[in-house]
Amino acid sequence: MKTFQTLQDLAACVGQEVATTDWITITQEQVNQFAEATGDHQWIHVDVERAKAGPFGAPIAHGFLTLALIPKIFAEGVEVVESRMGVNYGLNRVRFMSPVPVGSRVRGHMKLLSSESIDDKGSVQMVWEVTIELEGASKPACVAESVVRRFR
């Protein structure tokens, strides 16, 4: 966890990797719960035996489950003491570059791309490059540009 006192302190990190999270293990239970929540019951995710014989050799996490880890990555990666809240404002670009087998581990790398004022109270809109690394893989699981608004 990287802690900043103010949003301006964090904004001074534009262009830098700000934080890397601890490893997160992807479980079949998470994948099944995500399938229930989204209605995406494709066999490569939820049918363990069939997935073992499939193209990835095991069940894999949904791409959107991997993407949905971004709030956890932010919560574990960065704290701003004088910010009362942050909201997801959207995504500019998302790429799923490697499948995430159930039982594997991922972690987030957060690079601050930009920070711009959005009001006269010190609130900002930040664009982050979030790279979700897959342990042992040559390519990341996901790279996304996440747009976040933080309010003072």
N, C-alpha and C positions, 0 to 999 in steps of 0.2 A: 504494500500500500504506500503510495506516495501522497503526502499531505502538503497542501498549500494553504496559506492563511487567506489569501484573497484571489478572486478571479484574475486580477491584474498580475499577480505572481505566476499563476498558471499560464496566462497569455504570453509571458516572457519566454515560454518554452516552444513557441511556434517553430516548426521545422525540426523538432527533436523527438526522439522516442522518449516518452514520459514515464511509462510503466510497463512492466511485464507481470502477469498474474501467476499464481501457483497453478499446478496441473489440475485439470478437472477430468475425472474418469466418466466416460459415457457408458451408461448401463442399459440393459434391455428394458428394465422397468421404465426408465425415462423415455425411451423410444416408444414403448407401448402407450404410455400416458400421452405423449405428443400425438400419436396416431389417433387416440380417442378424442383428444381436444380438437384436432383439425379434420378428422375424417379421412386422413390419408393412410389407408391400411395396406399399401402396396407390399407384396410378399418380401421384397428385398429388405424391408424394415422389420416386419412382425412375424414372419414364418421362419423360425430359426433353422429348422431342418432343411427346408427348401433353399433358404439363403446360403447354407453351407455348400450346396451344390451349384450355386449361382455364380455370376461373373466376378463377385468380390470375395468368395470363399467364406463369407460370414454375413450376418445381418449388419446393415449399416444405418447410421443415424440419417434422418431426413436432413437435406440441406438446410431447410428452414429451421430445424431444431438447432443446428450448428449456429446459424445466424441469430437465433433467439438467445444464445448465450451472451450476446453483447451487453445487455443490462447487468448481468452478473460480472462480466469483465470490468465494466465501469465501476460497479460497486466495490469490487476487490482491488481495483487498480489505482483509483484517484479519489481523494477527498479534498473538498474545499471548505474550510471552516466557516468562512463568511458567505456561503451560498446557501440559501434556504431550500432550494430545490433545483432539479434539472429535469428536462423533458426531452423525449425523443422527438425530433422535428422531421426526421426522414432519413432517407439514404440516397446518395448520389450514384453509387455504383456498387455492385455486388458480384463477386465471382466465386464459384465453388470449384476449387482446383483439385481436391483429392477427396475420395470417399473416406468417411470416418467409421471404421468398424466398431461394433459394440465391444466394449472392454478396453478400447484404446483411450489414450489421454490426449487432451488438447489444452493449450493455454493461449492467453491473449497478449498481444503486443500492441501498445497504444502509441501512435505518433500523432502529435497535434499539427494539423496542416494549416489551420487559420483560426483567428479569433477576432470577431468584430462586434462592436457595441450595438445594442438594439434598443436602448432607452437611456434616459438621463439618470438612472439609478445605479448604473454600473453593471447591468445585465449584459450577457454576451451570447452570441451564436458562434459555436465552434464546429469546425469540421475536423474529424478524426479519421485517420487511416487505422483500421483495426484489422490486424492480421491474426488469424486463428491458426496457430501452429499445431500440426499433428506430430506427436512424438515419434521420432524415427523416420519420418517421411522427408523426401527431398523437396516436396512442394507443400505449401500451406493447405489446410483444409478449406479456408475461406479468407478472402480479402474483401473488406467493405469500407466504403466511405460513409461514416455515420455523422449526421448533422444533429447537434445537441444544443439546446438552449438552456443556459444556466442563469438563474435569477438570484439577485442579491437581496 
